[in-house]
Amino acid sequence: MTYLAKSILLVAGLALAACTDAGRFGPDDAGAGTGSSGAIAGSASDPQSPLYFQQAIGDRVLFAVDRHTLDDEAKRVLDGQASWLTTNADYNVVIEGHADEQGTREYNLALGARRASAVREYLVSRGISSNRLKTVSYGKERPIEICSEESCYSKNRRAVTVLASGLTG
Amino acid sequence: MMRLLGTFMTMLVAAGLFMAPVQAQDGPLRIEITDGVMEPLPYAVPDFVPESGAAAEMAVNIARVVAADLSGTGLFREIGKEAYISRITSFSSPVEFADWRAINAEALITGAVGVEGDAVTVKFRVWDVFGGQELGNGLQFSGTTSGWRRMAHKVADEVYSRITGEAGYFDSRVVFVSETGPKNERRKRLAIMDYDGANVQYLTDSASLVLAPRFSPSGDRVLYTSFESGFPRIYILDVANVGRRVLQSRDGTMSFAPRFSPDGQQVVFSLETGGNTDIYLMEISSGSETRLTRAPSIETAPSFSPEGDRIVFESDRSGSRQLYVMPATGGDAQRISQGSGNYGTPVWSPRGDLIAFTKQSKGRFHIGVMKTDGSAERLLTASFLEEGPTWSPNGRVIMFTRETQGAQGQSSLYTVDITGRNLRQVRTPNGASDPSWSPLQQ
């Protein structure tokens, strides 16, 4: 805009177009959350059941702060997973990598990907076809424990092997 | 007491900047930005004069938004109407300077509002009270009733600019992530609002997790990361019609942390394959990708310099997370962060002189700024958890996410001046994170 002589008002048109469709999502939206929750099928006493996989074998491994290396306990769990997946060849899996809340969003996404990938590589080394294994990172977005203490953080630094039957590609 | 200030202007160059008055014998009313201790400039903004019955409420509201904008900077201090001696009843009547001097109002803003149907006109003048003269010329904006807040922000930007000599930042918007639900079941949606938290509108529903929206340089598009497909992918969204499309969707990979190039034609982002995250550049029109880093370490959170010739990013190649600068074409990267602790989410200032960042050190998080060579690091804030700085269009203010500690932890948005002063929460209807500040609107 430019100014005219003193005491003359300039008219500067403002393009104040009414705002678009941006309001089409109301404030009361209640979409579904994301992440892997929901009931797991089967009986824990049936060794072929996903519930057995989750509870008896163990569907998750834990990591130290900022690390993605698998310790002996993690490898023991993953050996069990590999054995189960060999027997139950109908199942594919998505390995979810997670981080605790200490760290930026971007770094934690990358860190969760490292963790998921470490599990994937280990399962492949135990004979599971890489075609059956997908990875995803949720970073720090999906904590299972919500306190801001190491007791919670240690459970959130995890990679979870989620069974998905009939997953392709 | 602050008095009329010198006419000379200096640019923001050194670190450790403060807004401060510079004493001078005469010259126009001015806040000079230099070193020193800031005493906010006292001003008065009486209710604007309604030029029709329909304008009465808006005339009051516009003056209140102007005052909120100016006082919100920490550079101005409003003198309340209970102190007034004079009343402004006509836009064209002469100002009784003595009455405003008597209450120590150094600047006076007068205005008038006309409403006719859906059309609004706002005119205003800025007065240098102690100089006994008008500062600049009267100006008039026209718009519609629904856009009245924008007109108020335009007035405040003009006042700010005339008194500080810098561009304002009030007629701007923020795109962010609106958060509801407990920490372990958090729902996130993209939302957009005025810089001051008014006029919140939602851009997505909360069916899919969304993260870190980033405005295009012209404010018309937004890049963000969504788990809509089940995997993190970068999407581009048109703000006007809320149309969106996925930008990058190679199977077996994750893409995230996108930002526009200064010309708006390219996107720099992180791509993860096989557990390793590197930085890539994509031309939006063709979708063609160029890999910029090639390392087994994590490279993420890239941000262009305003000239578009360099990119600052975060990497843990040294063993801890540090900040690096490389040419926009890739190649040798220079580490710039030198302190202890972990650094992340670097963002180049629109002025080009500073890089804002997140720092994690000794169990605390900070928002800080450093020169682009890594020198003169200054931490502006400290708390349990904060991250994700974004710059005001004029490079004076940083908005960021702060999250409170514990099981009931909530995210909200704060602003802080680059001097580290004037920390303020931005009011939002729900939890809020990952702000991205638009340029000044046209």
Boltz contact constraints between the chains, C-beta under 6 A:
constraints:
  - contact:
      token1: [A, 3]
      token2: [B, 137]
      max_distance: 6.0
  - contact:
      token1: [A, 6]
      token2: [B, 137]
      max_distance: 6.0
  - contact:
      token1: [A, 9]
      token2: [B, 123]
      max_distance: 6.0
  - contact:
      token1: [A, 9]
      token2: [B, 138]
      max_distance: 6.0
  - contact:
      token1: [A, 9]
      token2: [B, 140]
      max_distance: 6.0
  - contact:
      token1: [A, 10]
      token2: [B, 139]
      max_distance: 6.0
  - contact:
      token1: [A, 11]
      token2: [B, 140]
      max_distance: 6.0
  - contact:
      token1: [A, 12]
      token2: [B, 141]
      max_distance: 6.0
  - contact:
      token1: [A, 13]
      token2: [B, 142]
      max_distance: 6.0
  - contact:
      token1: [A, 14]
      token2: [B, 141]
      max_distance: 6.0
  - contact:
      token1: [A, 14]
      token2: [B, 143]
      max_distance: 6.0
  - contact:
      token1: [A, 16]
      token2: [B, 143]
      max_distance: 6.0
  - contact:
      token1: [A, 16]
      token2: [B, 144]
      max_distance: 6.0
  - contact:
      token1: [A, 16]
      token2: [B, 147]
      max_distance: 6.0
  - contact:
      token1: [A, 16]
      token2: [B, 150]
      max_distance: 6.0
  - contact:
      token1: [A, 18]
      token2: [B, 146]
      max_distance: 6.0
  - contact:
      token1: [A, 20]
      token2: [B, 240]
      max_distance: 6.0
  - contact:
      token1: [A, 21]
      token2: [B, 241]
      max_distance: 6.0
  - contact:
      token1: [A, 21]
      token2: [B, 242]
      max_distance: 6.0
  - contact:
      token1: [A, 22]
      token2: [B, 201]
      max_distance: 6.0
  - contact:
      token1: [A, 22]
      token2: [B, 242]
      max_distance: 6.0
  - contact:
      token1: [A, 23]
      token2: [B, 201]
      max_distance: 6.0
  - contact:
      token1: [A, 25]
      token2: [B, 202]
      max_distance: 6.0
  - contact:
      token1: [A, 25]
      token2: [B, 205]
      max_distance: 6.0
  - contact:
      token1: [A, 29]
      token2: [B, 205]
      max_distance: 6.0
  - contact:
      token1: [A, 29]
      token2: [B, 206]
      max_distance: 6.0
  - contact:
      token1: [A, 31]
      token2: [B, 205]
      max_distance: 6.0
  - contact:
      token1: [A, 31]
      token2: [B, 206]
      max_distance: 6.0
  - contact:
      token1: [A, 31]
      token2: [B, 207]
      max_distance: 6.0
  - contact:
      token1: [A, 32]
      token2: [B, 207]
      max_distance: 6.0
  - contact:
      token1: [A, 33]
      token2: [B, 185]
      max_distance: 6.0
  - contact:
      token1: [A, 33]
      token2: [B, 187]
      max_distance: 6.0
  - contact:
      token1: [A, 34]
      token2: [B, 208]
      max_distance: 6.0
  - contact:
      token1: [A, 34]
      token2: [B, 209]
      max_distance: 6.0
  - contact:
      token1: [A, 34]
      token2: [B, 227]
      max_distance: 6.0
  - contact:
      token1: [A, 104]
      token2: [B, 344]
      max_distance: 6.0
  - contact:
      token1: [A, 104]
      token2: [B, 345]
      max_distance: 6.0
  - contact:
      token1: [A, 104]
      token2: [B, 358]
      max_distance: 6.0
  - contact:
      token1: [A, 104]
      token2: [B, 387]
      max_distance: 6.0
  - contact:
      token1: [A, 106]
      token2: [B, 257]
      max_distance: 6.0
  - contact:
      token1: [A, 106]
      token2: [B, 300]
      max_distance: 6.0
  - contact:
      token1: [A, 106]
      token2: [B, 301]
      max_distance: 6.0
  - contact:
      token1: [A, 107]
      token2: [B, 344]
      max_distance: 6.0
  - contact:
      token1: [A, 109]
      token2: [B, 256]
      max_distance: 6.0
  - contact:
      token1: [A, 110]
      token2: [B, 277]
      max_distance: 6.0
  - contact:
      token1: [A, 110]
      token2: [B, 298]
      max_distance: 6.0
  - contact:
      token1: [A, 110]
      token2: [B, 300]
      max_distance: 6.0
  - contact:
      token1: [A, 113]
      token2: [B, 254]
      max_distance: 6.0
  - contact:
      token1: [A, 113]
      token2: [B, 272]
      max_distance: 6.0
  - contact:
      token1: [A, 113]
      token2: [B, 275]
      max_distance: 6.0
  - contact:
      token1: [A, 114]
      token2: [B, 275]
      max_distance: 6.0
  - contact:
      token1: [A, 117]
      token2: [B, 274]
      max_distance: 6.0
  - contact:
      token1: [A, 117]
      token2: [B, 275]
      max_distance: 6.0
  - contact:
      token1: [A, 136]
      token2: [B, 231]
      max_distance: 6.0
  - contact:
      token1: [A, 141]
      token2: [B, 209]
      max_distance: 6.0
  - contact:
      token1: [A, 143]
      token2: [B, 184]
      max_distance: 6.0
  - contact:
      token1: [A, 146]
      token2: [B, 183]
      max_distance: 6.0
  - contact:
      token1: [A, 146]
      token2: [B, 184]
      max_distance: 6.0
  - contact:
      token1: [A, 146]
      token2: [B, 407]
      max_distance: 6.0
  - contact:
      token1: [A, 147]
      token2: [B, 407]
      max_distance: 6.0
  - contact:
      token1: [A, 148]
      token2: [B, 405]
      max_distance: 6.0
  - contact:
      token1: [A, 148]
      token2: [B, 406]
      max_distance: 6.0
